[in-house]
Amino acid sequence: MKRFVFYLLCSCLGILVCSCQLAKNKKVSDISHSNSDSLQTTEQILVHLIPDSLQTTEQKKLTDLISQTLVQHITTSNNRLILNLTKRELVELGIPELYFDLIQKDLAISNRYIDSLGIQNTDSLLKVSHSYWNKKEAR
């Protein structure tokens, strides 16, 4: 069971990384306006694609914030994984709105995968995932 949960988490993260590859390959001229006086390129926004050893302190903080937010705010309802934050709430936490769309897309893919396998205990899988995350954070 622990291996299944581990593989499920790995596949979700793999899907997230793969789905971001398209956004990563955008031209530097593709600029997102997060604030009227601050411009960020797509590569700057997608900090989770940057290896930990190359991340700046700000990028590490954002990566940690995204991870902690996912652990705290992904829940289950009717055997489906859901993010219980709106796009606005996610942005207010300091996470770029681009991540909201990526998270929703990855949750939809994960839910289809769960449905295809006929998994009925997503609550307990999520609890195991949280305990795995807490052990990882304690190290």
N, C-alpha and C positions, 0 to 999 in steps of 0.2 A: 504494500500500500504506500509506504514512504517513497519507494522508487517511482511509483506511478505519479505521485504528487510532484516529485522532483522533475520528472520528465514533462509533466504538464506545465510547470513553471518555466522550464527551459524552452519548451515549444512556444509558450506565450511571449517570452522575451525574444526568441528567435524571430517570431512573426513581427514583433515590434521593430526590431532592427532591420529586417528585410523591407518592411513597408516604408521605412525611413530612407532607404537607399535612393528612391526616386527623388525625394526632397533634397537629399544631400547632393545629388548630381546637378541640381539647378545651377545656373550661372551666377556668378557673384553679383551680377547686375540685378538679379531678382531680389529686391529689397523689401523687407517687411517693416511697416511703420508701427512700432509698439507704442511710442509716444510721439507727439508732434515734433519735439526737439531731439529725439534720439532714434537713430536708424540702426538696424541690426540685419546682417545678412543671414540667410537661411542656415549657413554653416555655424554661425554663432549661436543660433537658437537651439539647434539640435546637439546639445552638449553630451547626451548619452552616447553619441557615436564616437566621441573623442576618448581615446584610452585614458585611464585614470592617471597614468604617469605623465601625460601631456596636458592635463587639465589645469587651468589656473585655479586659484583659491575660490573665486566667484563661481566658476563652472562646477567645481566640486560641491559647493554649497547648493547650487541649483540641482545637481544630480541627486544629492542626498534628500533635498526637499521633495523632488518628484517621487523618489522611492518611498519615503515615509508617507507621503500623501496617498500613494497607491495602496500601501498596506493598511492605512487607517480608513480609507474611504471606498474601497472595493468591498461590496457586500453581496449577499445572495438574496434573491427573491424569486419564488416559484422555480427553483432549481436553475436560475440564471445568474450569471455574474453581472453586477451593475456597479457603476460609479455613482455614488450618491452626492455628487456635486454638480452644479451647473457650470457652464463655461465661465460665467462671470465670477462665481465663487472661486474657481480654479485660478483665474487671473488675479483675483484679489489676494490669493495666497502667495503670489509671486511667480507663478508658472505661466510661460507663454501660452496663448490660446491655441497655437498649433498643436500642442500636446493633447488638448481635449479631443480634437478630431482623431488623432492617432490612437488614443486610449479607447475611444468609442469603437473605432474600427477593429482594434485588436480584441476587445471584449466580444464583439459580434462574431469574429472568427473563432474565438475560444468557445463561445456558446454553441456555435454550429458543430464544433469538434466534440463537445460534451454530449450534444444531442445525438450525433452520429454513433457514439460509443454506447449510448443508452445509460449514461452515468446518472444516478439518482441522488447522490449524497454530496452535492456541491458544498453544503454547509460544513460538513466535516472535512472535506478537502481544503476548504479555505482556512479552517482552524489549524490544520496541520501546516499549511503554508505560512500562516502567521507565526506558529511556534518555530518553524524553520528560520524565518526571518529574524525573530527575536534572539535565537541562538547565534545566528550570524552576526547580529549587532553587538552581542555580548563579547564576542572575541576581540 
